[in-house]
């Protein structure tokens, strides 16, 4: 079974404008095609790998919870990747039944196109999850929801 869901699309906004939206966690609820993000708890615009931002989340069957997203790749106007982890650690143990979470990433890869816009590759990769049982939770979003995020980030970047 695949351990990565990738969606591609093109938008009319420049890579710089798209990246500015993606690097601002305050905008993430606006671009969430899955409707899981409930609000930014802590975090400022991202300027380097290693920074983190906390988001309140809600999705069935987990209900309300919080994720700390640590930026693992930051290449201005080209790529941004973050690795979510339940915050505080252990707070969802009652729901996960001994399953160790973590190891997945969400990434956005931006390439300028001939029309002056941006070709976007947006993916969720869970191949590095240390607990094989946790991989069974993925993908947590659909290709359609990820495509909606691409479309929305393009609109917000214009």
Secondary structure by P-SEA (a helix, b strand, c coil): cccbbbbbbcccccaaaaaaaaaccccccccccccccccccccccccccccbbbbbbcccccccbbbbbbbcccccccbbbbbbbcccccccccccccccccccccbbbbbbccccbbbbbbbcccccccccccccccccccaaaaaaaaaaaaaaac
